Amino acid sequence: MGEDTLDVIALALAFIVFVTAIGVFMLRESTREGSYSATSLVAAMLTFGLGAFALVGEPSMAAAGGV
């Protein structure tokens, strides 16, 4: 495996861990409040994705997505 492949796998694993942690937190919060919405989870996922674009050397793509 090349170095780029390991970077992609590490980024994918970080995304999975992040979404799982945020998802569990938001599910518990929604259950307690009785209000269910996926908007905050989707926003968190998009924010992670835009940050990943900026990190891997595509800051113009991240900026365009942020607008």
KOLTI-677735 format. One record per atom (N, C-alpha, C, O, CB): residue number from 1; residue in one letter; x, y, z. Coordinates in pm, 1 decimal. Glycine has a CB too. Layout:
BEGIN
+-----+------+----------+----------+----------+
: seq : type :       c1 :       c2 :       c3 :
+-----+------+----------+----------+----------+
: NUM :    A :        X :        Y :        Z :
...
+-----+------+----------+----------+----------+
This chain:
BEGIN
+-----+------+----------+----------+----------+
: seq : type :       c1 :       c2 :       c3 :
+-----+------+----------+----------+----------+
:   1 :    M :     83.5 :   -118.1 :      0.0 :
:   1 :    M :      0.0 :      0.0 :      0.0 :
:   1 :    M :     87.3 :    123.5 :      0.0 :
:   1 :    M :    189.6 :    130.0 :     68.2 :
:   1 :    M :    -94.6 :      0.3 :    120.2 :
:   2 :    G :     44.5 :    221.5 :    -78.2 :
:   2 :    G :    118.1 :    346.3 :    -83.0 :
:   2 :    G :     81.6 :    438.3 :     31.8 :
:   2 :    G :    -13.5 :    414.1 :    106.1 :
:   2 :    G :     93.6 :    415.8 :   -213.9 :
:   3 :    E :    159.4 :    544.1 :     44.1 :
:   3 :    E :    136.0 :    641.8 :    150.6 :
:   3 :    E :      2.7 :    712.8 :    132.2 :
:   3 :    E :    -65.8 :    742.8 :    229.9 :
:   3 :    E :    249.3 :    744.1 :    155.0 :
:   4 :    D :    -34.8 :    740.1 :      6.3 :
:   4 :    D :   -162.5 :    806.0 :    -20.8 :
:   4 :    D :   -279.4 :    717.8 :     20.8 :
:   4 :    D :   -379.9 :    767.7 :     71.4 :
:   4 :    D :   -173.9 :    841.7 :   -169.1 :
:   5 :    T :   -267.3 :    589.2 :      0.2 :
:   5 :    T :   -374.2 :    496.0 :     37.8 :
:   5 :    T :   -393.2 :    495.4 :    188.8 :
:   5 :    T :   -506.4 :    494.6 :    237.3 :
:   5 :    T :   -342.7 :    353.5 :    -12.7 :
:   6 :    L :   -284.9 :    495.6 :    262.3 :
:   6 :    L :   -293.7 :    497.8 :    408.5 :
:   6 :    L :   -355.0 :    628.8 :    457.9 :
:   6 :    L :   -429.0 :    629.4 :    556.3 :
:   6 :    L :   -154.6 :    477.9 :    470.7 :
:   7 :    D :   -324.8 :    738.8 :    390.5 :
:   7 :    D :   -384.4 :    867.5 :    426.9 :
:   7 :    D :   -535.2 :    866.0 :    406.7 :
:   7 :    D :   -610.0 :    916.3 :    490.5 :
:   7 :    D :   -321.9 :    980.4 :    344.8 :
:   8 :    V :   -579.1 :    808.9 :    296.8 :
:   8 :    V :   -722.4 :    800.9 :    268.1 :
:   8 :    V :   -792.4 :    711.3 :    369.8 :
:   8 :    V :   -901.8 :    743.5 :    416.2 :
:   8 :    V :   -746.2 :    748.2 :    125.3 :
:   9 :    I :   -730.3 :    599.9 :    404.3 :
:   9 :    I :   -789.0 :    509.4 :    503.0 :
:   9 :    I :   -796.6 :    577.9 :    639.6 :
:   9 :    I :   -897.3 :    565.7 :    709.3 :
:   9 :    I :   -706.8 :    378.5 :    512.6 :
:  10 :    A :   -691.9 :    648.9 :    677.7 :
:  10 :    A :   -692.1 :    720.1 :    806.5 :
:  10 :    A :   -800.6 :    827.4 :    809.7 :
:  10 :    A :   -869.1 :    842.9 :    910.8 :
:  10 :    A :   -554.5 :    783.9 :    833.0 :
:  11 :    L :   -816.9 :    901.1 :    701.2 :
:  11 :    L :   -919.9 :   1003.6 :    693.4 :
:  11 :    L :  -1058.7 :    941.9 :    699.3 :
:  11 :    L :  -1147.3 :    995.2 :    766.2 :
:  11 :    L :   -904.2 :   1085.3 :    565.7 :
:  12 :    A :  -1078.5 :    830.8 :    630.4 :
:  12 :    A :  -1207.7 :    762.2 :    632.8 :
:  12 :    A :  -1239.2 :    710.2 :    773.3 :
:  12 :    A :  -1352.6 :    722.3 :    819.7 :
:  12 :    A :  -1208.4 :    646.0 :    531.6 :
:  13 :    L :  -1141.2 :    653.6 :    840.0 :
:  13 :    L :  -1163.0 :    605.7 :    976.6 :
:  13 :    L :  -1193.7 :    720.9 :   1072.1 :
:  13 :    L :  -1278.8 :    708.3 :   1160.1 :
:  13 :    L :  -1040.4 :    528.7 :   1025.8 :
:  14 :    A :  -1124.1 :    832.7 :   1054.3 :
:  14 :    A :  -1151.7 :    949.6 :   1137.9 :
:  14 :    A :  -1294.2 :    999.1 :   1115.4 :
:  14 :    A :  -1362.1 :   1037.7 :   1210.5 :
:  14 :    A :  -1050.9 :   1062.3 :   1108.5 :
:  15 :    F :  -1339.8 :    998.1 :    990.4 :
:  15 :    F :  -1476.5 :   1039.5 :    958.7 :
:  15 :    F :  -1577.7 :    946.2 :   1023.8 :
:  15 :    F :  -1676.6 :    992.1 :   1081.0 :
:  15 :    F :  -1497.8 :   1042.9 :    806.8 :
:  16 :    I :  -1553.8 :    816.7 :   1015.5 :
:  16 :    I :  -1646.0 :    719.3 :   1074.8 :
:  16 :    I :  -1653.4 :    736.5 :   1226.0 :
:  16 :    I :  -1762.2 :    734.8 :   1283.5 :
:  16 :    I :  -1602.6 :    576.2 :   1040.2 :
:  17 :    V :  -1538.9 :    752.9 :   1290.3 :
:  17 :    V :  -1536.7 :    772.9 :   1435.8 :
:  17 :    V :  -1607.8 :    902.9 :   1472.9 :
:  17 :    V :  -1687.0 :    905.5 :   1567.1 :
:  17 :    V :  -1391.0 :    774.7 :   1488.6 :
:  18 :    F :  -1580.4 :   1009.6 :   1400.0 :
:  18 :    F :  -1643.4 :   1138.6 :   1426.8 :
:  18 :    F :  -1795.2 :   1131.0 :   1412.3 :
:  18 :    F :  -1868.4 :   1175.3 :   1500.8 :
:  18 :    F :  -1587.3 :   1245.1 :   1332.8 :
:  19 :    V :  -1842.3 :   1075.3 :   1301.8 :
:  19 :    V :  -1986.5 :   1067.3 :   1277.2 :
:  19 :    V :  -2053.9 :    976.1 :   1379.4 :
:  19 :    V :  -2165.0 :   1004.7 :   1423.8 :
:  19 :    V :  -2014.1 :   1016.4 :   1134.5 :
:  20 :    T :  -1988.6 :    868.4 :   1416.5 :
:  20 :    T :  -2046.0 :    779.0 :   1517.0 :
:  20 :    T :  -2059.3 :    849.8 :   1651.2 :
:  20 :    T :  -2163.8 :    842.3 :   1715.9 :
:  20 :    T :  -1960.1 :    652.9 :   1532.1 :
:  21 :    A :  -1953.8 :    918.0 :   1692.7 :
:  21 :    A :  -1958.0 :    988.0 :   1821.7 :
:  21 :    A :  -2062.9 :   1098.8 :   1821.1 :
:  21 :    A :  -2142.8 :   1108.9 :   1914.2 :
:  21 :    A :  -1820.2 :   1046.6 :   1855.1 :
:  22 :    I :  -2063.2 :   1180.6 :   1718.7 :
:  22 :    I :  -2160.6 :   1289.3 :   1710.5 :
:  22 :    I :  -2302.2 :   1233.7 :   1696.6 :
:  22 :    I :  -2396.0 :   1286.9 :   1756.0 :
:  22 :    I :  -2127.9 :   1382.3 :   1592.1 :
:  23 :    G :  -2317.7 :   1127.7 :   1618.9 :
:  23 :    G :  -2449.6 :   1066.7 :   1601.5 :
:  23 :    G :  -2506.8 :   1011.9 :   1731.1 :
:  23 :    G :  -2624.8 :   1031.5 :   1760.1 :
:  23 :    G :  -2442.0 :    956.2 :   1499.7 :
:  24 :    V :  -2424.4 :    943.6 :   1809.2 :
:  24 :    V :  -2469.6 :    890.1 :   1938.0 :
:  24 :    V :  -2507.1 :   1004.1 :   2031.7 :
:  24 :    V :  -2610.3 :    998.5 :   2098.7 :
:  24 :    V :  -2360.1 :    801.5 :   2002.4 :
:  25 :    F :  -2423.9 :   1107.1 :   2036.5 :
:  25 :    F :  -2452.6 :   1222.1 :   2121.3 :
:  25 :    F :  -2584.0 :   1288.0 :   2080.8 :
:  25 :    F :  -2667.2 :   1318.5 :   2166.3 :
:  25 :    F :  -2338.3 :   1323.3 :   2114.3 :
:  26 :    M :  -2602.8 :   1309.9 :   1951.9 :
:  26 :    M :  -2724.5 :   1376.8 :   1905.0 :
:  26 :    M :  -2848.5 :   1290.1 :   1924.0 :
:  26 :    M :  -2956.8 :   1342.3 :   1950.6 :
:  26 :    M :  -2710.3 :   1414.3 :   1758.3 :
:  27 :    L :  -2834.1 :   1159.4 :   1910.7 :
:  27 :    L :  -2947.5 :   1069.9 :   1934.5 :
:  27 :    L :  -2989.9 :   1076.3 :   2080.4 :
:  27 :    L :  -3108.8 :   1084.5 :   2110.9 :
:  27 :    L :  -2912.0 :    925.0 :   1895.6 :
:  28 :    R :  -2892.1 :   1072.6 :   2170.5 :
:  28 :    R :  -2924.6 :   1081.5 :   2313.9 :
:  28 :    R :  -2988.1 :   1216.4 :   2346.8 :
:  28 :    R :  -3083.7 :   1223.2 :   2424.0 :
:  28 :    R :  -2797.8 :   1060.5 :   2399.8 :
:  29 :    E :  -2935.4 :   1322.1 :   2288.9 :
:  29 :    E :  -2990.4 :   1455.1 :   2312.9 :
:  29 :    E :  -3132.7 :   1466.8 :   2257.6 :
:  29 :    E :  -3220.4 :   1523.6 :   2322.7 :
:  29 :    E :  -2900.3 :   1561.9 :   2249.9 :
:  30 :    S :  -3155.0 :   1413.3 :   2137.8 :
:  30 :    S :  -3287.8 :   1419.2 :   2076.5 :
:  30 :    S :  -3389.2 :   1337.1 :   2154.5 :
:  30 :    S :  -3504.5 :   1377.5 :   2168.9 :
:  30 :    S :  -3281.7 :   1370.5 :   1932.4 :
:  31 :    T :  -3346.7 :   1222.4 :   2204.5 :
:  31 :    T :  -3435.5 :   1137.8 :   2283.8 :
:  31 :    T :  -3477.3 :   1210.3 :   2411.2 :
:  31 :    T :  -3593.9 :   1205.9 :   2450.4 :
:  31 :    T :  -3367.2 :   1003.9 :   2318.0 :
:  32 :    R :  -3383.1 :   1275.8 :   2474.7 :
:  32 :    R :  -3413.4 :   1348.9 :   2597.6 :
:  32 :    R :  -3507.3 :   1466.2 :   2571.2 :
:  32 :    R :  -3599.4 :   1490.9 :   2649.0 :
:  32 :    R :  -3284.6 :   1398.9 :   2662.4 :
:  33 :    E :  -3484.2 :   1538.5 :   2461.4 :
:  33 :    E :  -3565.5 :   1656.0 :   2430.9 :
:  33 :    E :  -3695.2 :   1621.8 :   2358.0 :
:  33 :    E :  -3788.7 :   1701.8 :   2358.1 :
:  33 :    E :  -3485.6 :   1752.7 :   2348.0 :
:  34 :    G :  -3701.9 :   1505.8 :   2296.6 :
:  34 :    G :  -3820.3 :   1466.0 :   2220.5 :
:  34 :    G :  -3830.9 :   1536.7 :   2086.5 :
:  34 :    G :  -3939.8 :   1546.1 :   2029.8 :
:  34 :    G :  -3944.4 :   1493.1 :   2301.1 :
:  35 :    S :  -3720.4 :   1585.9 :   2035.8 :
:  35 :    S :  -3716.5 :   1658.1 :   1909.0 :
:  35 :    S :  -3613.1 :   1591.0 :   1818.6 :
:  35 :    S :  -3494.0 :   1589.9 :   1849.6 :
:  35 :    S :  -3682.5 :   1809.8 :   1930.8 :
:  36 :    Y :  -3659.1 :   1535.5 :   1707.8 :
:  36 :    Y :  -3569.9 :   1460.8 :   1619.8 :
:  36 :    Y :  -3543.5 :   1538.6 :   1491.3 :
:  36 :    Y :  -3636.9 :   1580.2 :   1422.7 :
:  36 :    Y :  -3629.4 :   1323.0 :   1587.3 :
:  37 :    S :  -3416.0 :   1557.9 :   1459.4 :
:  37 :    S :  -3375.8 :   1629.6 :   1339.6 :
:  37 :    S :  -3236.0 :   1583.6 :   1301.0 :
:  37 :    S :  -3151.0 :   1559.3 :   1386.7 :
:  37 :    S :  -3380.3 :   1783.8 :   1361.6 :
:  38 :    A :  -3214.0 :   1572.1 :   1171.7 :
:  38 :    A :  -3082.6 :   1529.7 :   1123.3 :
:  38 :    A :  -2999.0 :   1647.5 :   1073.9 :
:  38 :    A :  -2886.5 :   1628.3 :   1027.7 :
:  38 :    A :  -3098.5 :   1427.7 :   1011.6 :
:  39 :    T :  -3052.4 :   1767.9 :   1083.0 :
:  39 :    T :  -2985.2 :   1884.7 :   1027.5 :
:  39 :    T :  -2848.2 :   1907.9 :   1090.3 :
:  39 :    T :  -2751.2 :   1932.0 :   1018.5 :
:  39 :    T :  -3071.3 :   2007.3 :   1046.2 :
:  40 :    S :  -2838.6 :   1901.3 :   1220.7 :
:  40 :    S :  -2710.6 :   1926.1 :   1287.7 :
:  40 :    S :  -2608.1 :   1818.4 :   1254.0 :
:  40 :    S :  -2489.6 :   1847.8 :   1238.2 :
:  40 :    S :  -2730.5 :   1933.2 :   1439.3 :
:  41 :    L :  -2653.0 :   1695.0 :   1243.0 :
:  41 :    L :  -2561.1 :   1586.2 :   1207.3 :
:  41 :    L :  -2508.5 :   1605.1 :   1065.0 :
:  41 :    L :  -2389.0 :   1588.7 :   1040.3 :
:  41 :    L :  -2631.5 :   1448.9 :   1220.3 :
:  42 :    V :  -2596.2 :   1639.0 :    972.9 :
:  42 :    V :  -2554.2 :   1662.5 :    834.6 :
:  42 :    V :  -2459.5 :   1781.5 :    827.0 :
:  42 :    V :  -2360.7 :   1777.2 :    753.7 :
:  42 :    V :  -2676.4 :   1685.9 :    744.1 :
:  43 :    A :  -2488.3 :   1886.9 :    901.4 :
:  43 :    A :  -2399.1 :   2003.8 :    904.0 :
:  43 :    A :  -2261.4 :   1966.7 :    959.1 :
:  43 :    A :  -2159.6 :   2012.9 :    907.7 :
:  43 :    A :  -2461.0 :   2116.8 :    988.9 :
:  44 :    A :  -2258.1 :   1884.2 :   1062.6 :
:  44 :    A :  -2130.2 :   1840.0 :   1118.2 :
:  44 :    A :  -2052.2 :   1755.9 :   1017.5 :
:  44 :    A :  -1930.4 :   1769.4 :   1006.2 :
:  44 :    A :  -2152.9 :   1760.0 :   1246.8 :
:  45 :    M :  -2121.7 :   1670.0 :    945.0 :
:  45 :    M :  -2055.7 :   1587.5 :    843.5 :
:  45 :    M :  -1999.7 :   1674.2 :    730.9 :
:  45 :    M :  -1888.1 :   1650.9 :    684.5 :
:  45 :    M :  -2154.0 :   1483.6 :    786.5 :
:  46 :    L :  -2076.1 :   1773.7 :    687.0 :
:  46 :    L :  -2027.8 :   1863.0 :    582.3 :
:  46 :    L :  -1908.7 :   1945.4 :    629.8 :
:  46 :    L :  -1814.3 :   1967.6 :    554.0 :
:  46 :    L :  -2139.7 :   1955.2 :    535.9 :
:  47 :    T :  -1912.5 :   1990.2 :    753.2 :
:  47 :    T :  -1801.0 :   2066.0 :    808.8 :
:  47 :    T :  -1674.4 :   1981.0 :    812.9 :
:  47 :    T :  -1565.9 :   2028.8 :    779.6 :
:  47 :    T :  -1835.4 :   2116.8 :    949.3 :
:  48 :    F :  -1688.3 :   1855.1 :    853.7 :
:  48 :    F :  -1573.6 :   1764.2 :    854.0 :
:  48 :    F :  -1520.5 :   1747.1 :    711.9 :
:  48 :    F :  -1399.6 :   1750.5 :    689.5 :
:  48 :    F :  -1612.3 :   1626.8 :    914.5 :
:  49 :    G :  -1610.4 :   1728.8 :    617.2 :
:  49 :    G :  -1569.8 :   1710.5 :    477.4 :
:  49 :    G :  -1497.3 :   1831.4 :    420.9 :
:  49 :    G :  -1396.5 :   1817.0 :    351.7 :
:  49 :    G :  -1690.4 :   1680.3 :    392.2 :
:  50 :    L :  -1548.2 :   1951.2 :    450.2 :
:  50 :    L :  -1482.0 :   2072.4 :    402.4 :
:  50 :    L :  -1344.7 :   2089.4 :    467.6 :
:  50 :    L :  -1249.2 :   2132.5 :    403.1 :
:  50 :    L :  -1569.4 :   2195.6 :    430.4 :
:  51 :    G :  -1336.3 :   2055.4 :    594.6 :
:  51 :    G :  -1206.9 :   2059.6 :    662.2 :
:  51 :    G :  -1109.1 :   1960.2 :    602.5 :
:  51 :    G :   -989.9 :   1988.5 :    591.3 :
:  51 :    G :  -1224.0 :   2032.2 :    810.2 :
:  52 :    A :  -1159.3 :   1844.5 :    564.4 :
:  52 :    A :  -1073.9 :   1743.1 :    501.8 :
:  52 :    A :  -1023.8 :   1791.5 :    366.4 :
:  52 :    A :   -907.6 :   1769.9 :    331.9 :
:  52 :    A :  -1150.2 :   1610.1 :    485.8 :
:  53 :    F :  -1111.3 :   1857.4 :    288.5 :
:  53 :    F :  -1067.0 :   1914.2 :    160.4 :
:  53 :    F :   -954.2 :   2014.0 :    182.6 :
:  53 :    F :   -854.0 :   2011.8 :    111.0 :
:  53 :    F :  -1184.7 :   1982.5 :     87.3 :
:  54 :    A :   -970.0 :   2100.7 :    280.5 :
:  54 :    A :   -866.3 :   2200.0 :    308.9 :
:  54 :    A :   -737.0 :   2133.2 :    354.7 :
:  54 :    A :   -627.7 :   2179.4 :    321.8 :
:  54 :    A :   -914.8 :   2298.8 :    415.5 :
:  55 :    L :   -749.3 :   2025.6 :    429.8 :
:  55 :    L :   -632.7 :   1955.4 :    482.9 :
:  55 :    L :   -553.0 :   1884.5 :    375.0 :
:  55 :    L :   -430.0 :   1884.2 :    379.9 :
:  55 :    L :   -675.7 :   1855.8 :    587.1 :
:  56 :    V :   -619.7 :   1824.5 :    278.0 :
:  56 :    V :   -549.9 :   1745.4 :    176.4 :
:  56 :    V :   -499.8 :   1829.3 :     59.3 :
:  56 :    V :   -450.5 :   1775.5 :    -39.9 :
:  56 :    V :   -641.0 :   1637.0 :    124.8 :
:  57 :    G :   -512.7 :   1961.5 :     71.3 :
:  57 :    G :   -454.4 :   2046.3 :    -31.9 :
:  57 :    G :   -552.2 :   2102.0 :   -132.0 :
:  57 :    G :   -511.2 :   2143.5 :   -240.4 :
:  57 :    G :   -352.5 :   1971.6 :   -103.5 :
:  58 :    E :   -679.3 :   2104.4 :   -100.1 :
:  58 :    E :   -779.3 :   2162.6 :   -187.9 :
:  58 :    E :   -854.2 :   2275.2 :   -116.4 :
:  58 :    E :   -976.3 :   2268.9 :   -101.8 :
:  58 :    E :   -877.4 :   2054.8 :   -236.2 :
:  59 :    P :   -781.4 :   2378.2 :    -71.8 :
:  59 :    P :   -848.5 :   2485.5 :      3.0 :
:  59 :    P :   -949.9 :   2562.6 :    -80.5 :
:  59 :    P :  -1048.2 :   2613.1 :    -26.3 :
:  59 :    P :   -745.9 :   2581.6 :     57.5 :
:  60 :    S :   -927.6 :   2572.7 :   -213.1 :
:  60 :    S :  -1024.5 :   2643.0 :   -297.1 :
:  60 :    S :  -1156.2 :   2566.3 :   -304.2 :
:  60 :    S :  -1262.9 :   2627.6 :   -308.3 :
:  60 :    S :   -967.8 :   2663.7 :   -438.3 :
:  61 :    M :  -1150.2 :   2433.9 :   -305.6 :
:  61 :    M :  -1272.4 :   2352.5 :   -304.7 :
:  61 :    M :  -1343.7 :   2368.1 :   -171.9 :
:  61 :    M :  -1466.5 :   2376.3 :   -169.2 :
:  61 :    M :  -1240.1 :   2203.7 :   -331.1 :
:  62 :    A :  -1270.7 :   2372.4 :    -62.2 :
:  62 :    A :  -1330.3 :   2389.6 :     70.0 :
:  62 :    A :  -1395.6 :   2526.3 :     80.3 :
:  62 :    A :  -1505.5 :   2539.0 :    134.3 :
:  62 :    A :  -1224.6 :   2372.1 :    180.6 :
:  63 :    A :  -1329.4 :   2627.6 :     29.4 :
:  63 :    A :  -1385.8 :   2762.6 :     33.2 :
:  63 :    A :  -1510.9 :   2772.0 :    -54.0 :
:  63 :    A :  -1608.9 :   2835.9 :    -15.8 :
:  63 :    A :  -1281.4 :   2865.6 :    -12.8 :
:  64 :    A :  -1507.6 :   2709.4 :   -169.1 :
:  64 :    A :  -1624.6 :   2710.9 :   -257.2 :
:  64 :    A :  -1741.4 :   2637.9 :   -193.5 :
:  64 :    A :  -1855.8 :   2681.4 :   -206.3 :
:  64 :    A :  -1591.1 :   2647.9 :   -392.5 :
:  65 :    G :  -1714.8 :   2529.4 :   -126.2 :
:  65 :    G :  -1821.1 :   2454.8 :    -58.3 :
:  65 :    G :  -1875.2 :   2529.7 :     61.6 :
:  65 :    G :  -1992.4 :   2514.8 :     96.3 :
:  65 :    G :  -1770.5 :   2319.2 :    -14.7 :
:  66 :    G :  -1792.1 :   2609.4 :    125.1 :
:  66 :    G :  -1834.7 :   2685.9 :    241.2 :
:  66 :    G :  -1924.0 :   2802.2 :    206.8 :
:  66 :    G :  -1997.8 :   2852.8 :    291.4 :
:  66 :    G :  -1716.7 :   2735.4 :    314.8 :
:  67 :    V :  -1917.0 :   2844.6 :     81.8 :
:  67 :    V :  -1998.6 :   2958.7 :     38.2 :
:  67 :    V :  -2133.2 :   2906.1 :      2.5 :
:  67 :    V :  -2220.8 :   2982.8 :    -37.4 :
:  67 :    V :  -1935.0 :   3034.9 :    -81.7 :
+-----+------+----------+----------+----------+
